Amino acid sequence: MNELLGVAIAAIIAWLNFVIIDTLMGLPEVPGVQGADIVGRSIKNRGGDLAGGFFQGNILCSPDASAGTLLASIGVMLIGLEGGLIAALFVFIGNRLCADPGFAGTTGALTMTIIVVCFSHLGFTPEMFIVGMVIAITTIQGIHHKTSSKLIGNIAKRMGRYTKLN
């Protein structure tokens, strides 16, 4: 498979995996850890969306599906299926260390392990998913917080997971 095409497709799959899981798990609704509240309100004060800011704060302050997706891809690259499962265990432990009550990171790691293993039969490599996940995280956390928070806020509204906080 062409590497650039593979990375582009992997980035879309990784983005959907982590955004859907994190949204379903309620990251846009409330800050799961203390730092997420600060990040969310800061993004809102700069013209962004509060729900999208909470989402960004949650993935910044605790290992959620974005971290789980990336670590699972790395684990599968290093060890195979077992590596993805070990990554899910590490993310689970990381969530407990952060006093994060959720399981978005563990869920993201498990789903990505399955995705990477299944897509390896179609010519995709774990490395494509690693690069794709870095691109996916960058679109949410690294380019423009205000715009990406509005995108996430819109997705949260459509999925019925928008914040009720002010």
DAUR-V816333 format. One record per pair of residues at least 24 apart in sequence whose ideal C-beta (glycine too) atoms are under 8 Angstrom apart, sorted by the first residue. I is the first residue (numbers start at 0). J is the second residue. If there is no record, write none. Layout:
# DAUR-V816333
[[I | J] [I | J]]
This chain:
# DAUR-V816333
[[0 | 121] [0 | 122] [0 | 123] [2 | 127] [5 | 122] [5 | 123] [5 | 124] [5 | 127] [6 | 127] [6 | 130] [6 | 131] [6 | 134] [7 | 131] [8 | 123] [8 | 127] [8 | 131] [9 | 118] [9 | 123] [9 | 127] [9 | 128] [9 | 130] [9 | 131] [9 | 132] [10 | 130] [10 | 131] [10 | 132] [10 | 134] [10 | 135] [11 | 131] [12 | 114] [12 | 118] [12 | 128] [12 | 131] [13 | 68] [13 | 72] [13 | 111] [13 | 128] [13 | 131] [13 | 132] [13 | 134] [13 | 135] [14 | 131] [14 | 134] [14 | 135] [14 | 138] [16 | 64] [16 | 68] [16 | 107] [16 | 110] [16 | 111] [16 | 114] [17 | 58] [17 | 63] [17 | 64] [17 | 65] [17 | 67] [17 | 68] [17 | 107] [17 | 132] [17 | 135] [17 | 136] [18 | 64] [18 | 135] [18 | 139] [18 | 151] [18 | 154] [20 | 64] [20 | 103] [20 | 106] [20 | 107] [20 | 110] [21 | 54] [21 | 57] [21 | 58] [21 | 63] [21 | 64] [21 | 65] [21 | 103] [21 | 107] [22 | 54] [22 | 151] [22 | 154] [22 | 155] [22 | 158] [22 | 160] [23 | 158] [23 | 160] [24 | 63] [24 | 64] [24 | 101] [24 | 102] [24 | 103] [24 | 106] [25 | 101] [25 | 160] [26 | 53] [26 | 54] [26 | 57] [26 | 58] [26 | 63] [26 | 101] [26 | 103] [26 | 160] [27 | 51] [27 | 53] [27 | 54] [27 | 151] [27 | 152] [27 | 154] [27 | 155] [27 | 160] [27 | 161] [27 | 162] [28 | 53] [28 | 155] [28 | 160] [28 | 161] [28 | 162] [28 | 163] [29 | 53] [29 | 162] [29 | 164] [30 | 56] [30 | 57] [31 | 57] [31 | 60] [31 | 61] [31 | 99] [31 | 100] [31 | 101] [32 | 57] [32 | 60] [32 | 61] [32 | 97] [32 | 98] [32 | 99] [33 | 60] [34 | 59] [34 | 60] [35 | 59] [35 | 60] [35 | 61] [42 | 144] [42 | 145] [42 | 148] [43 | 148] [45 | 144] [45 | 145] [46 | 145] [47 | 144] [47 | 145] [47 | 146] [47 | 148] [47 | 149] [47 | 152] [48 | 148] [48 | 149] [48 | 151] [48 | 152] [48 | 153] [49 | 148] [49 | 152] [49 | 162] [49 | 164] [49 | 165] [50 | 148] [50 | 151] [50 | 152] [50 | 155] [50 | 156] [50 | 160] [50 | 161] [50 | 162] [51 | 147] [51 | 148] [51 | 149] [51 | 150] [51 | 151] [51 | 152] [51 | 155] [52 | 144] [52 | 148] [53 | 162] [53 | 164] [54 | 139] [54 | 148] [54 | 151] [54 | 155] [55 | 139] [55 | 140] [55 | 144] [55 | 147] [55 | 148] [55 | 151] [57 | 103] [58 | 136] [58 | 139] [58 | 140] [59 | 140] [60 | 97] [61 | 93] [61 | 94] [61 | 97] [61 | 99] [61 | 101] [61 | 104] [62 | 90] [62 | 93] [62 | 94] [62 | 97] [62 | 99] [62 | 104] [63 | 99] [63 | 101] [63 | 103] [63 | 104] [63 | 107] [64 | 103] [64 | 104] [64 | 106] [64 | 107] [64 | 108] [65 | 107] [65 | 132] [65 | 135] [65 | 136] [65 | 139] [65 | 140] [66 | 90] [66 | 93] [66 | 104] [66 | 107] [67 | 103] [67 | 104] [67 | 105] [67 | 106] [67 | 107] [67 | 108] [67 | 109] [67 | 111] [68 | 107] [68 | 108] [68 | 110] [68 | 111] [68 | 128] [68 | 132] [68 | 135] [69 | 129] [69 | 132] [69 | 133] [69 | 136] [70 | 108] [71 | 107] [71 | 108] [71 | 109] [71 | 111] [71 | 112] [71 | 115] [72 | 111] [72 | 115] [72 | 125] [72 | 128] [72 | 129] [72 | 132] [73 | 125] [73 | 129] [74 | 108] [74 | 112] [75 | 112] [75 | 115] [75 | 116] [75 | 119] [75 | 125] [75 | 128] [76 | 124] [76 | 125] [76 | 126] [76 | 129] [79 | 116] [80 | 112] [80 | 116] [83 | 108] [83 | 109] [83 | 111] [83 | 112] [83 | 113] [83 | 115] [83 | 116] [84 | 109] [84 | 112] [86 | 112] [87 | 112]]
